Amino acid sequence: PSSPLANTTTVPEVILSGMNLTQSFSGLAPGFVGLNQVNVQVPSNAPVGNAITLTLVLSDGFTNAVSNTVTLAIQ
């Protein structure tokens, strides 16, 4: 749904080369079935380069589910 947005019950931790990023949204992507979306802003003090790592971690307090790590180019 696009209004109201469907937020996730567990908010993932987003890690950019060791930095925890602040999220503005985590939930179902409006207009898509079964697709979750996480919005974050890359801070001005983020590392730059052609292979900056990004990982998501979901925790229920007992176990962690860690995503595959992807690389981004940040200039």
Predicted model as a PDB file, atoms N, CA, C, CB and O in Angstrom, pLDDT in the B-factor column:
MODEL        1                                                                  
ATOM      1  N   PRO A   1       0.825  -1.215   0.000  1.00 76.00           N  
ATOM      2  CA  PRO A   1       0.000   0.000   0.000  1.00 76.00           C  
ATOM      3  C   PRO A   1       0.857   1.262   0.000  1.00 76.00           C  
ATOM      4  CB  PRO A   1      -0.932   0.008   1.214  1.00 76.00           C  
ATOM      5  O   PRO A   1       1.954   1.279   0.558  1.00 76.00           O  
ATOM      6  N   SER A   2       0.350   2.307  -0.626  1.00 83.00           N  
ATOM      7  CA  SER A   2       1.103   3.559  -0.647  1.00 83.00           C  
ATOM      8  C   SER A   2       0.643   4.518   0.455  1.00 83.00           C  
ATOM      9  CB  SER A   2       0.963   4.230  -2.012  1.00 83.00           C  
ATOM     10  O   SER A   2       1.359   5.456   0.805  1.00 83.00           O  
ATOM     11  N   SER A   3      -0.543   4.279   0.994  1.00 90.00           N  
ATOM     12  CA  SER A   3      -1.019   5.135   2.076  1.00 90.00           C  
ATOM     13  C   SER A   3      -1.965   4.351   2.969  1.00 90.00           C  
ATOM     14  CB  SER A   3      -1.717   6.394   1.518  1.00 90.00           C  
ATOM     15  O   SER A   3      -3.047   3.981   2.512  1.00 90.00           O  
ATOM     16  N   PRO A   4      -1.620   4.087   4.189  1.00 92.00           N  
ATOM     17  CA  PRO A   4      -0.332   4.387   4.813  1.00 92.00           C  
ATOM     18  C   PRO A   4       0.724   3.368   4.392  1.00 92.00           C  
ATOM     19  CB  PRO A   4      -0.470   4.409   6.344  1.00 92.00           C  
ATOM     20  O   PRO A   4       0.396   2.254   3.985  1.00 92.00           O  
ATOM     21  N   LEU A   5       1.989   3.757   4.495  1.00 92.00           N  
ATOM     22  CA  LEU A   5       3.083   2.847   4.163  1.00 92.00           C  
ATOM     23  C   LEU A   5       3.127   1.701   5.170  1.00 92.00           C  
ATOM     24  CB  LEU A   5       4.437   3.599   4.136  1.00 92.00           C  
ATOM     25  O   LEU A   5       2.804   1.883   6.344  1.00 92.00           O  
ATOM     26  N   ALA A   6       3.530   0.520   4.700  1.00 93.00           N  
ATOM     27  CA  ALA A   6       3.626  -0.664   5.560  1.00 93.00           C  
ATOM     28  C   ALA A   6       5.066  -0.814   6.033  1.00 93.00           C  
ATOM     29  CB  ALA A   6       3.152  -1.950   4.808  1.00 93.00           C  
ATOM     30  O   ALA A   6       5.929  -1.262   5.278  1.00 93.00           O  
ATOM     31  N   ASN A   7       5.324  -0.440   7.278  1.00 92.00           N  
ATOM     32  CA  ASN A   7       6.672  -0.533   7.852  1.00 92.00           C  
ATOM     33  C   ASN A   7       6.978  -1.961   8.289  1.00 92.00           C  
ATOM     34  CB  ASN A   7       6.818   0.426   9.046  1.00 92.00           C  
ATOM     35  O   ASN A   7       6.076  -2.724   8.633  1.00 92.00           O  
ATOM     36  N   THR A   8       8.264  -2.311   8.271  1.00 90.00           N  
ATOM     37  CA  THR A   8       8.679  -3.609   8.782  1.00 90.00           C  
ATOM     38  C   THR A   8       8.598  -3.604  10.305  1.00 90.00           C  
ATOM     39  CB  THR A   8      10.112  -3.957   8.309  1.00 90.00           C  
ATOM     40  O   THR A   8       8.749  -2.559  10.938  1.00 90.00           O  
ATOM     41  N   THR A   9       8.359  -4.779  10.890  1.00 89.00           N  
ATOM     42  CA  THR A   9       8.299  -4.855  12.348  1.00 89.00           C  
ATOM     43  C   THR A   9       9.698  -4.884  12.947  1.00 89.00           C  
ATOM     44  CB  THR A   9       7.510  -6.094  12.790  1.00 89.00           C  
ATOM     45  O   THR A   9       9.899  -4.452  14.082  1.00 89.00           O  
ATOM     46  N   THR A  10      10.662  -5.389  12.190  1.00 89.00           N  
ATOM     47  CA  THR A  10      12.062  -5.387  12.609  1.00 89.00           C  
ATOM     48  C   THR A  10      12.830  -4.454  11.684  1.00 89.00           C  
ATOM     49  CB  THR A  10      12.671  -6.832  12.588  1.00 89.00           C  
ATOM     50  O   THR A  10      12.813  -4.630  10.466  1.00 89.00           O  
ATOM     51  N   VAL A  11      13.500  -3.470  12.256  1.00 89.00           N  
ATOM     52  CA  VAL A  11      14.240  -2.494  11.454  1.00 89.00           C  
ATOM     53  C   VAL A  11      15.666  -3.003  11.251  1.00 89.00           C  
ATOM     54  CB  VAL A  11      14.242  -1.085  12.138  1.00 89.00           C  
ATOM     55  O   VAL A  11      16.378  -3.253  12.224  1.00 89.00           O  
ATOM     56  N   PRO A  12      16.085  -3.157  10.003  1.00 93.00           N  
ATOM     57  CA  PRO A  12      17.446  -3.659   9.776  1.00 93.00           C  
ATOM     58  C   PRO A  12      18.508  -2.609  10.086  1.00 93.00           C  
ATOM     59  CB  PRO A  12      17.597  -4.126   8.337  1.00 93.00           C  
ATOM     60  O   PRO A  12      18.274  -1.405   9.986  1.00 93.00           O  
ATOM     61  N   GLU A  13      19.677  -3.107  10.464  1.00 95.00           N  
ATOM     62  CA  GLU A  13      20.844  -2.251  10.640  1.00 95.00           C  
ATOM     63  C   GLU A  13      21.544  -2.196   9.285  1.00 95.00           C  
ATOM     64  CB  GLU A  13      21.809  -2.787  11.786  1.00 95.00           C  
ATOM     65  O   GLU A  13      21.797  -3.238   8.679  1.00 95.00           O  
ATOM     66  N   VAL A  14      21.857  -1.004   8.807  1.00 97.00           N  
ATOM     67  CA  VAL A  14      22.527  -0.842   7.519  1.00 97.00           C  
ATOM     68  C   VAL A  14      23.945  -0.370   7.790  1.00 97.00           C  
ATOM     69  CB  VAL A  14      21.762   0.166   6.590  1.00 97.00           C  
ATOM     70  O   VAL A  14      24.158   0.665   8.420  1.00 97.00           O  
ATOM     71  N   ILE A  15      24.922  -1.152   7.302  1.00 97.00           N  
ATOM     72  CA  ILE A  15      26.333  -0.876   7.597  1.00 97.00           C  
ATOM     73  C   ILE A  15      27.076  -0.575   6.298  1.00 97.00           C  
ATOM     74  CB  ILE A  15      26.994  -2.076   8.339  1.00 97.00           C  
ATOM     75  O   ILE A  15      27.137  -1.414   5.399  1.00 97.00           O  
ATOM     76  N   LEU A  16      27.638   0.626   6.209  1.00 97.00           N  
ATOM     77  CA  LEU A  16      28.409   1.071   5.054  1.00 97.00           C  
ATOM     78  C   LEU A  16      29.868   1.163   5.477  1.00 97.00           C  
ATOM     79  CB  LEU A  16      27.887   2.446   4.505  1.00 97.00           C  
ATOM     80  O   LEU A  16      30.251   2.108   6.167  1.00 97.00           O  
ATOM     81  N   SER A  17      30.682   0.200   5.075  1.00 96.00           N  
ATOM     82  CA  SER A  17      32.115   0.163   5.443  1.00 96.00           C  
ATOM     83  C   SER A  17      32.340   0.423   6.928  1.00 96.00           C  
ATOM     84  CB  SER A  17      32.894   1.194   4.627  1.00 96.00           C  
ATOM     85  O   SER A  17      33.200   1.218   7.307  1.00 96.00           O  
ATOM     86  N   GLY A  18      31.556  -0.259   7.766  1.00 95.00           N  
ATOM     87  CA  GLY A  18      31.710  -0.131   9.212  1.00 95.00           C  
ATOM     88  C   GLY A  18      30.906   0.979   9.854  1.00 95.00           C  
ATOM     89  O   GLY A  18      30.849   1.056  11.082  1.00 95.00           O  
ATOM     90  N   MET A  19      30.273   1.853   9.057  1.00 96.00           N  
ATOM     91  CA  MET A  19      29.454   2.947   9.588  1.00 96.00           C  
ATOM     92  C   MET A  19      27.996   2.510   9.632  1.00 96.00           C  
ATOM     93  CB  MET A  19      29.614   4.236   8.728  1.00 96.00           C  
ATOM     94  O   MET A  19      27.481   1.975   8.650  1.00 96.00           O  
ATOM     95  N   ASN A  20      27.324   2.732  10.762  1.00 96.00           N  
ATOM     96  CA  ASN A  20      25.885   2.485  10.826  1.00 96.00           C  
ATOM     97  C   ASN A  20      25.158   3.684  10.233  1.00 96.00           C  
ATOM     98  CB  ASN A  20      25.421   2.220  12.294  1.00 96.00           C  
ATOM     99  O   ASN A  20      25.395   4.826  10.629  1.00 96.00           O  
ATOM    100  N   LEU A  21      24.270   3.413   9.281  1.00 96.00           N  
ATOM    101  CA  LEU A  21      23.541   4.495   8.630  1.00 96.00           C  
ATOM    102  C   LEU A  21      22.162   4.674   9.243  1.00 96.00           C  
ATOM    103  CB  LEU A  21      23.419   4.228   7.136  1.00 96.00           C  
ATOM    104  O   LEU A  21      21.557   3.707   9.706  1.00 96.00           O  
ATOM    105  N   THR A  22      21.664   5.899   9.250  1.00 92.00           N  
ATOM    106  CA  THR A  22      20.334   6.215   9.741  1.00 92.00           C  
ATOM    107  C   THR A  22      19.323   5.983   8.623  1.00 92.00           C  
ATOM    108  CB  THR A  22      20.265   7.676  10.257  1.00 92.00           C  
ATOM    109  O   THR A  22      19.522   6.414   7.488  1.00 92.00           O  
ATOM    110  N   GLN A  23      18.242   5.300   8.962  1.00 92.00           N  
ATOM    111  CA  GLN A  23      17.214   4.995   7.968  1.00 92.00           C  
ATOM    112  C   GLN A  23      16.067   5.985   8.049  1.00 92.00           C  
ATOM    113  CB  GLN A  23      16.690   3.573   8.157  1.00 92.00           C  
ATOM    114  O   GLN A  23      15.753   6.513   9.116  1.00 92.00           O  
ATOM    115  N   SER A  24      15.448   6.227   6.902  1.00 94.00           N  
ATOM    116  CA  SER A  24      14.236   7.039   6.895  1.00 94.00           C  
ATOM    117  C   SER A  24      13.006   6.171   6.663  1.00 94.00           C  
ATOM    118  CB  SER A  24      14.325   8.128   5.822  1.00 94.00           C  
ATOM    119  O   SER A  24      11.891   6.596   6.965  1.00 94.00           O  
ATOM    120  N   PHE A  25      13.188   4.948   6.126  1.00 95.00           N  
ATOM    121  CA  PHE A  25      12.059   4.038   5.899  1.00 95.00           C  
ATOM    122  C   PHE A  25      12.552   2.616   5.736  1.00 95.00           C  
ATOM    123  CB  PHE A  25      11.254   4.462   4.662  1.00 95.00           C  
ATOM    124  O   PHE A  25      13.601   2.376   5.140  1.00 95.00           O  
ATOM    125  N   SER A  26      11.786   1.671   6.272  1.00 95.00           N  
ATOM    126  CA  SER A  26      12.016   0.247   6.058  1.00 95.00           C  
ATOM    127  C   SER A  26      10.650  -0.415   6.013  1.00 95.00           C  
ATOM    128  CB  SER A  26      12.929  -0.380   7.184  1.00 95.00           C  
ATOM    129  O   SER A  26       9.933  -0.436   7.013  1.00 95.00           O  
ATOM    130  N   GLY A  27      10.289  -0.957   4.856  1.00 95.00           N  
ATOM    131  CA  GLY A  27       8.964  -1.574   4.730  1.00 95.00           C  
ATOM    132  C   GLY A  27       8.706  -2.090   3.340  1.00 95.00           C  
ATOM    133  O   GLY A  27       9.610  -2.200   2.512  1.00 95.00           O  
ATOM    134  N   LEU A  28       7.430  -2.409   3.100  1.00 94.00           N  
ATOM    135  CA  LEU A  28       7.029  -2.894   1.786  1.00 94.00           C  
ATOM    136  C   LEU A  28       7.117  -1.768   0.759  1.00 94.00           C  
ATOM    137  CB  LEU A  28       5.602  -3.471   1.833  1.00 94.00           C  
ATOM    138  O   LEU A  28       6.699  -0.641   1.023  1.00 94.00           O  
ATOM    139  N   ALA A  29       7.662  -2.084  -0.414  1.00 95.00           N  
ATOM    140  CA  ALA A  29       7.766  -1.100  -1.490  1.00 95.00           C  
ATOM    141  C   ALA A  29       6.378  -0.901  -2.103  1.00 95.00           C  
ATOM    142  CB  ALA A  29       8.801  -1.557  -2.578  1.00 95.00           C  
ATOM    143  O   ALA A  29       5.781  -1.858  -2.596  1.00 95.00           O  
ATOM    144  N   PRO A  30       5.866   0.313  -2.080  1.00 92.00           N  
ATOM    145  CA  PRO A  30       4.523   0.568  -2.619  1.00 92.00           C  
ATOM    146  C   PRO A  30       4.403   0.148  -4.092  1.00 92.00           C  
ATOM    147  CB  PRO A  30       4.176   2.054  -2.476  1.00 92.00           C  
ATOM    148  O   PRO A  30       5.257   0.482  -4.914  1.00 92.00           O  
ATOM    149  N   GLY A  31       3.340  -0.581  -4.405  1.00 91.00           N  
ATOM    150  CA  GLY A  31       3.080  -0.989  -5.786  1.00 91.00           C  
ATOM    151  C   GLY A  31       3.744  -2.292  -6.182  1.00 91.00           C  
ATOM    152  O   GLY A  31       3.562  -2.739  -7.315  1.00 91.00           O  
ATOM    153  N   PHE A  32       4.508  -2.921  -5.295  1.00 94.00           N  
ATOM    154  CA  PHE A  32       5.188  -4.174  -5.603  1.00 94.00           C  
ATOM    155  C   PHE A  32       4.763  -5.240  -4.591  1.00 94.00           C  
ATOM    156  CB  PHE A  32       6.735  -3.985  -5.593  1.00 94.00           C  
ATOM    157  O   PHE A  32       4.546  -4.940  -3.417  1.00 94.00           O  
ATOM    158  N   VAL A  33       4.648  -6.468  -5.049  1.00 92.00           N  
ATOM    159  CA  VAL A  33       4.248  -7.572  -4.182  1.00 92.00           C  
ATOM    160  C   VAL A  33       5.498  -8.259  -3.643  1.00 92.00           C  
ATOM    161  CB  VAL A  33       3.345  -8.584  -4.945  1.00 92.00           C  
ATOM    162  O   VAL A  33       6.348  -8.697  -4.419  1.00 92.00           O  
ATOM    163  N   GLY A  34       5.615  -8.356  -2.325  1.00 90.00           N  
ATOM    164  CA  GLY A  34       6.701  -9.090  -1.689  1.00 90.00           C  
ATOM    165  C   GLY A  34       8.070  -8.449  -1.796  1.00 90.00           C  
ATOM    166  O   GLY A  34       9.079  -9.137  -1.641  1.00 90.00           O  
ATOM    167  N   LEU A  35       8.137  -7.156  -2.056  1.00 94.00           N  
ATOM    168  CA  LEU A  35       9.421  -6.463  -2.185  1.00 94.00           C  
ATOM    169  C   LEU A  35       9.577  -5.469  -1.035  1.00 94.00           C  
ATOM    170  CB  LEU A  35       9.525  -5.733  -3.561  1.00 94.00           C  
ATOM    171  O   LEU A  35       8.774  -4.549  -0.881  1.00 94.00           O  
ATOM    172  N   ASN A  36      10.611  -5.666  -0.241  1.00 93.00           N  
ATOM    173  CA  ASN A  36      10.905  -4.730   0.839  1.00 93.00           C  
ATOM    174  C   ASN A  36      11.889  -3.675   0.359  1.00 93.00           C  
ATOM    175  CB  ASN A  36      11.466  -5.470   2.067  1.00 93.00           C  
ATOM    176  O   ASN A  36      12.704  -3.915  -0.532  1.00 93.00           O  
ATOM    177  N   GLN A  37      11.792  -2.501   0.972  1.00 95.00           N  
ATOM    178  CA  GLN A  37      12.619  -1.358   0.592  1.00 95.00           C  
ATOM    179  C   GLN A  37      13.200  -0.758   1.862  1.00 95.00           C  
ATOM    180  CB  GLN A  37      11.795  -0.292  -0.212  1.00 95.00           C  
ATOM    181  O   GLN A  37      12.511  -0.650   2.877  1.00 95.00           O  
ATOM    182  N   VAL A  38      14.474  -0.365   1.805  1.00 96.00           N  
ATOM    183  CA  VAL A  38      15.113   0.320   2.929  1.00 96.00           C  
ATOM    184  C   VAL A  38      15.729   1.599   2.384  1.00 96.00           C  
ATOM    185  CB  VAL A  38      16.199  -0.589   3.632  1.00 96.00           C  
ATOM    186  O   VAL A  38      16.564   1.555   1.480  1.00 96.00           O  
ATOM    187  N   ASN A  39      15.321   2.733   2.930  1.00 96.00           N  
ATOM    188  CA  ASN A  39      15.856   4.023   2.504  1.00 96.00           C  
ATOM    189  C   ASN A  39      16.862   4.521   3.542  1.00 96.00           C  
ATOM    190  CB  ASN A  39      14.711   5.061   2.301  1.00 96.00           C  
ATOM    191  O   ASN A  39      16.557   4.581   4.733  1.00 96.00           O  
ATOM    192  N   VAL A  40      18.044   4.871   3.088  1.00 96.00           N  
ATOM    193  CA  VAL A  40      19.081   5.463   3.944  1.00 96.00           C  
ATOM    194  C   VAL A  40      19.714   6.626   3.199  1.00 96.00           C  
ATOM    195  CB  VAL A  40      20.165   4.404   4.349  1.00 96.00           C  
ATOM    196  O   VAL A  40      19.643   6.708   1.973  1.00 96.00           O  
ATOM    197  N   GLN A  41      20.331   7.517   3.950  1.00 94.00           N  
ATOM    198  CA  GLN A  41      21.074   8.610   3.340  1.00 94.00           C  
ATOM    199  C   GLN A  41      22.546   8.385   3.594  1.00 94.00           C  
ATOM    200  CB  GLN A  41      20.617   9.987   3.892  1.00 94.00           C  
ATOM    201  O   GLN A  41      22.954   8.105   4.722  1.00 94.00           O  
ATOM    202  N   VAL A  42      23.354   8.507   2.538  1.00 93.00           N  
ATOM    203  CA  VAL A  42      24.803   8.367   2.669  1.00 93.00           C  
ATOM    204  C   VAL A  42      25.331   9.676   3.253  1.00 93.00           C  
ATOM    205  CB  VAL A  42      25.488   8.032   1.280  1.00 93.00           C  
ATOM    206  O   VAL A  42      25.159  10.736   2.651  1.00 93.00           O  
ATOM    207  N   PRO A  43      25.976   9.610   4.425  1.00 94.00           N  
ATOM    208  CA  PRO A  43      26.455  10.850   5.058  1.00 94.00           C  
ATOM    209  C   PRO A  43      27.634  11.460   4.307  1.00 94.00           C  
ATOM    210  CB  PRO A  43      26.857  10.581   6.504  1.00 94.00           C  
ATOM    211  O   PRO A  43      28.322  10.777   3.550  1.00 94.00           O  
ATOM    212  N   SER A  44      27.853  12.734   4.524  1.00 94.00           N  
ATOM    213  CA  SER A  44      28.936  13.439   3.833  1.00 94.00           C  
ATOM    214  C   SER A  44      30.315  12.932   4.241  1.00 94.00           C  
ATOM    215  CB  SER A  44      28.842  14.927   4.107  1.00 94.00           C  
ATOM    216  O   SER A  44      31.279  13.102   3.495  1.00 94.00           O  
ATOM    217  N   ASN A  45      30.421  12.309   5.416  1.00 95.00           N  
ATOM    218  CA  ASN A  45      31.716  11.791   5.860  1.00 95.00           C  
ATOM    219  C   ASN A  45      31.905  10.314   5.513  1.00 95.00           C  
ATOM    220  CB  ASN A  45      31.863  11.985   7.358  1.00 95.00           C  
ATOM    221  O   ASN A  45      32.792   9.656   6.057  1.00 95.00           O  
ATOM    222  N   ALA A  46      31.077   9.796   4.612  1.00 95.00           N  
ATOM    223  CA  ALA A  46      31.205   8.396   4.185  1.00 95.00           C  
ATOM    224  C   ALA A  46      32.508   8.205   3.420  1.00 95.00           C  
ATOM    225  CB  ALA A  46      29.997   7.970   3.308  1.00 95.00           C  
ATOM    226  O   ALA A  46      32.996   9.129   2.768  1.00 95.00           O  
ATOM    227  N   PRO A  47      33.066   7.002   3.503  1.00 95.00           N  
ATOM    228  CA  PRO A  47      34.294   6.743   2.730  1.00 95.00           C  
ATOM    229  C   PRO A  47      34.014   6.808   1.231  1.00 95.00           C  
ATOM    230  CB  PRO A  47      34.888   5.362   3.098  1.00 95.00           C  
ATOM    231  O   PRO A  47      32.897   6.531   0.792  1.00 95.00           O  
ATOM    232  N   VAL A  48      35.017   7.169   0.457  1.00 96.00           N  
ATOM    233  CA  VAL A  48      34.876   7.230  -0.993  1.00 96.00           C  
ATOM    234  C   VAL A  48      35.764   6.172  -1.627  1.00 96.00           C  
ATOM    235  CB  VAL A  48      35.233   8.639  -1.528  1.00 96.00           C  
ATOM    236  O   VAL A  48      36.777   5.763  -1.060  1.00 96.00           O  
ATOM    237  N   GLY A  49      35.361   5.738  -2.814  1.00 97.00           N  
ATOM    238  CA  GLY A  49      36.142   4.733  -3.528  1.00 97.00           C  
ATOM    239  C   GLY A  49      35.262   3.916  -4.437  1.00 97.00           C  
ATOM    240  O   GLY A  49      34.053   4.141  -4.509  1.00 97.00           O  
ATOM    241  N   ASN A  50      35.863   2.957  -5.140  1.00 97.00           N  
ATOM    242  CA  ASN A  50      35.138   2.134  -6.099  1.00 97.00           C  
ATOM    243  C   ASN A  50      34.576   0.844  -5.515  1.00 97.00           C  
ATOM    244  CB  ASN A  50      36.032   1.802  -7.234  1.00 97.00           C  
ATOM    245  O   ASN A  50      33.812   0.153  -6.188  1.00 97.00           O  
ATOM    246  N   ALA A  51      34.933   0.505  -4.285  1.00 97.00           N  
ATOM    247  CA  ALA A  51      34.477  -0.758  -3.694  1.00 97.00           C  
ATOM    248  C   ALA A  51      34.141  -0.572  -2.218  1.00 97.00           C  
ATOM    249  CB  ALA A  51      35.551  -1.853  -3.859  1.00 97.00           C  
ATOM    250  O   ALA A  51      34.757  -1.190  -1.350  1.00 97.00           O  
ATOM    251  N   ILE A  52      33.157   0.287  -1.941  1.00 97.00           N  
ATOM    252  CA  ILE A  52      32.691   0.524  -0.575  1.00 97.00           C  
ATOM    253  C   ILE A  52      31.633  -0.535  -0.258  1.00 97.00           C  
ATOM    254  CB  ILE A  52      32.113   1.987  -0.404  1.00 97.00           C  
ATOM    255  O   ILE A  52      30.716  -0.748  -1.051  1.00 97.00           O  
ATOM    256  N   THR A  53      31.752  -1.195   0.889  1.00 97.00           N  
ATOM    257  CA  THR A  53      30.845  -2.306   1.213  1.00 97.00           C  
ATOM    258  C   THR A  53      29.576  -1.825   1.902  1.00 97.00           C  
ATOM    259  CB  THR A  53      31.553  -3.322   2.099  1.00 97.00           C  
ATOM    260  O   THR A  53      29.581  -0.848   2.650  1.00 97.00           O  
ATOM    261  N   LEU A  54      28.478  -2.549   1.624  1.00 97.00           N  
ATOM    262  CA  LEU A  54      27.175  -2.275   2.230  1.00 97.00           C  
ATOM    263  C   LEU A  54      26.553  -3.605   2.636  1.00 97.00           C  
ATOM    264  CB  LEU A  54      26.237  -1.490   1.245  1.00 97.00           C  
ATOM    265  O   LEU A  54      26.495  -4.539   1.836  1.00 97.00           O  
ATOM    266  N   THR A  55      26.084  -3.689   3.888  1.00 97.00           N  
ATOM    267  CA  THR A  55      25.482  -4.909   4.421  1.00 97.00           C  
ATOM    268  C   THR A  55      24.265  -4.540   5.264  1.00 97.00           C  
ATOM    269  CB  THR A  55      26.512  -5.719   5.262  1.00 97.00           C  
ATOM    270  O   THR A  55      24.259  -3.502   5.927  1.00 97.00           O  
ATOM    271  N   LEU A  56      23.238  -5.383   5.240  1.00 95.00           N  
ATOM    272  CA  LEU A  56      22.077  -5.234   6.108  1.00 95.00           C  
ATOM    273  C   LEU A  56      22.089  -6.366   7.122  1.00 95.00           C  
ATOM    274  CB  LEU A  56      20.750  -5.231   5.287  1.00 95.00           C  
ATOM    275  O   LEU A  56      22.427  -7.504   6.795  1.00 95.00           O  
ATOM    276  N   VAL A  57      21.715  -6.041   8.368  1.00 95.00           N  
ATOM    277  CA  VAL A  57      21.645  -7.044   9.429  1.00 95.00           C  
ATOM    278  C   VAL A  57      20.284  -6.928  10.105  1.00 95.00           C  
ATOM    279  CB  VAL A  57      22.809  -6.862  10.466  1.00 95.00           C  
ATOM    280  O   VAL A  57      19.897  -5.854  10.564  1.00 95.00           O  
ATOM    281  N   LEU A  58      19.562  -8.046  10.161  1.00 91.00           N  
ATOM    282  CA  LEU A  58      18.298  -8.121  10.895  1.00 91.00           C  
ATOM    283  C   LEU A  58      18.549  -8.901  12.168  1.00 91.00           C  
ATOM    284  CB  LEU A  58      17.165  -8.788  10.038  1.00 91.00           C  
ATOM    285  O   LEU A  58      19.142  -9.980  12.134  1.00 91.00           O  
ATOM    286  N   SER A  59      18.099  -8.360  13.297  1.00 90.00           N  
ATOM    287  CA  SER A  59      18.309  -9.026  14.573  1.00 90.00           C  
ATOM    288  C   SER A  59      16.985  -9.107  15.311  1.00 90.00           C  
ATOM    289  CB  SER A  59      19.371  -8.285  15.423  1.00 90.00           C  
ATOM    290  O   SER A  59      16.229  -8.137  15.366  1.00 90.00           O  
ATOM    291  N   ASP A  60      16.709 -10.292  15.885  1.00 82.00           N  
ATOM    292  CA  ASP A  60      15.510 -10.443  16.709  1.00 82.00           C  
ATOM    293  C   ASP A  60      15.862 -10.447  18.194  1.00 82.00           C  
ATOM    294  CB  ASP A  60      14.767 -11.732  16.339  1.00 82.00           C  
ATOM    295  O   ASP A  60      15.023 -10.786  19.029  1.00 82.00           O  
ATOM    296  N   GLY A  61      17.081 -10.079  18.523  1.00 81.00           N  
ATOM    297  CA  GLY A  61      17.530 -10.074  19.904  1.00 81.00           C  
ATOM    298  C   GLY A  61      18.283 -11.331  20.295  1.00 81.00           C  
ATOM    299  O   GLY A  61      19.011 -11.341  21.287  1.00 81.00           O  
ATOM    300  N   PHE A  62      18.109 -12.397  19.515  1.00 86.00           N  
ATOM    301  CA  PHE A  62      18.783 -13.667  19.801  1.00 86.00           C  
ATOM    302  C   PHE A  62      19.715 -14.086  18.672  1.00 86.00           C  
ATOM    303  CB  PHE A  62      17.756 -14.760  20.050  1.00 86.00           C  
ATOM    304  O   PHE A  62      20.811 -14.591  18.914  1.00 86.00           O  
ATOM    305  N   THR A  63      19.270 -13.873  17.437  1.00 87.00           N  
ATOM    306  CA  THR A  63      20.069 -14.257  16.265  1.00 87.00           C  
ATOM    307  C   THR A  63      20.131 -13.100  15.284  1.00 87.00           C  
ATOM    308  CB  THR A  63      19.480 -15.514  15.577  1.00 87.00           C  
ATOM    309  O   THR A  63      19.283 -12.207  15.302  1.00 87.00           O  
ATOM    310  N   ASN A  64      21.138 -13.125  14.434  1.00 90.00           N  
ATOM    311  CA  ASN A  64      21.283 -12.119  13.382  1.00 90.00           C  
ATOM    312  C   ASN A  64      21.168 -12.784  12.025  1.00 90.00           C  
ATOM    313  CB  ASN A  64      22.630 -11.373  13.506  1.00 90.00           C  
ATOM    314  O   ASN A  64      21.717 -13.864  11.806  1.00 90.00           O  
ATOM    315  N   ALA A  65      20.459 -12.144  11.119  1.00 93.00           N  
ATOM    316  CA  ALA A  65      20.424 -12.555   9.718  1.00 93.00           C  
ATOM    317  C   ALA A  65      21.189 -11.488   8.954  1.00 93.00           C  
ATOM    318  CB  ALA A  65      18.936 -12.724   9.175  1.00 93.00           C  
ATOM    319  O   ALA A  65      20.802 -10.319   8.954  1.00 93.00           O  
ATOM    320  N   VAL A  66      22.276 -11.888   8.302  1.00 94.00           N  
ATOM    321  CA  VAL A  66      23.150 -10.943   7.608  1.00 94.00           C  
ATOM    322  C   VAL A  66      22.992 -11.131   6.111  1.00 94.00           C  
ATOM    323  CB  VAL A  66      24.633 -11.132   8.032  1.00 94.00           C  
ATOM    324  O   VAL A  66      23.048 -12.254   5.609  1.00 94.00           O  
ATOM    325  N   SER A  67      22.794 -10.030   5.400  1.00 94.00           N  
ATOM    326  CA  SER A  67      22.649 -10.084   3.947  1.00 94.00           C  
ATOM    327  C   SER A  67      23.991 -10.355   3.275  1.00 94.00           C  
ATOM    328  CB  SER A  67      22.050  -8.777   3.420  1.00 94.00           C  
ATOM    329  O   SER A  67      25.044 -10.288   3.908  1.00 94.00           O  
ATOM    330  N   ASN A  68      23.932 -10.655   2.012  1.00 96.00           N  
ATOM    331  CA  ASN A  68      25.158 -10.667   1.219  1.00 96.00           C  
ATOM    332  C   ASN A  68      25.717  -9.246   1.225  1.00 96.00           C  
ATOM    333  CB  ASN A  68      24.896 -11.180  -0.255  1.00 96.00           C  
ATOM    334  O   ASN A  68      24.961  -8.275   1.256  1.00 96.00           O  
ATOM    335  N   THR A  69      27.029  -9.133   1.197  1.00 97.00           N  
ATOM    336  CA  THR A  69      27.661  -7.812   1.142  1.00 97.00           C  
ATOM    337  C   THR A  69      27.792  -7.406  -0.318  1.00 97.00           C  
ATOM    338  CB  THR A  69      29.061  -7.815   1.851  1.00 97.00           C  
ATOM    339  O   THR A  69      28.240  -8.185  -1.159  1.00 97.00           O  
ATOM    340  N   VAL A  70      27.390  -6.167  -0.603  1.00 97.00           N  
ATOM    341  CA  VAL A  70      27.520  -5.624  -1.949  1.00 97.00           C  
ATOM    342  C   VAL A  70      28.556  -4.498  -1.929  1.00 97.00           C  
ATOM    343  CB  VAL A  70      26.144  -5.111  -2.482  1.00 97.00           C  
ATOM    344  O   VAL A  70      28.858  -3.951  -0.868  1.00 97.00           O  
ATOM    345  N   THR A  71      29.086  -4.160  -3.071  1.00 97.00           N  
ATOM    346  CA  THR A  71      30.024  -3.045  -3.151  1.00 97.00           C  
ATOM    347  C   THR A  71      29.417  -1.920  -3.972  1.00 97.00           C  
ATOM    348  CB  THR A  71      31.365  -3.497  -3.762  1.00 97.00           C  
ATOM    349  O   THR A  71      28.715  -2.151  -4.957  1.00 97.00           O  
ATOM    350  N   LEU A  72      29.701  -0.707  -3.546  1.00 95.00           N  
ATOM    351  CA  LEU A  72      29.200   0.508  -4.204  1.00 95.00           C  
ATOM    352  C   LEU A  72      30.384   1.404  -4.562  1.00 95.00           C  
ATOM    353  CB  LEU A  72      28.186   1.273  -3.284  1.00 95.00           C  
ATOM    354  O   LEU A  72      31.428   1.374  -3.910  1.00 95.00           O  
ATOM    355  N   ALA A  73      30.199   2.183  -5.591  1.00 96.00           N  
ATOM    356  CA  ALA A  73      31.175   3.235  -5.899  1.00 96.00           C  
ATOM    357  C   ALA A  73      30.610   4.551  -5.345  1.00 96.00           C  
ATOM    358  CB  ALA A  73      31.459   3.333  -7.468  1.00 96.00           C  
ATOM    359  O   ALA A  73      29.501   4.956  -5.696  1.00 96.00           O  
ATOM    360  N   ILE A  74      31.373   5.196  -4.493  1.00 95.00           N  
ATOM    361  CA  ILE A  74      30.955   6.477  -3.902  1.00 95.00           C  
ATOM    362  C   ILE A  74      32.045   7.501  -4.219  1.00 95.00           C  
ATOM    363  CB  ILE A  74      30.717   6.352  -2.333  1.00 95.00           C  
ATOM    364  O   ILE A  74      33.228   7.270  -3.967  1.00 95.00           O  
ATOM    365  N   GLN A  75      31.619   8.643  -4.779  1.00 91.00           N  
ATOM    366  CA  GLN A  75      32.577   9.710  -5.110  1.00 91.00           C  
ATOM    367  C   GLN A  75      32.305  10.928  -4.264  1.00 91.00           C  
ATOM    368  CB  GLN A  75      32.509  10.078  -6.604  1.00 91.00           C  
ATOM    369  O   GLN A  75      33.002  11.935  -4.390  1.00 91.00           O  
TER     370      GLN A  75                                                      
ENDMDL                                                                          
END                                                                             
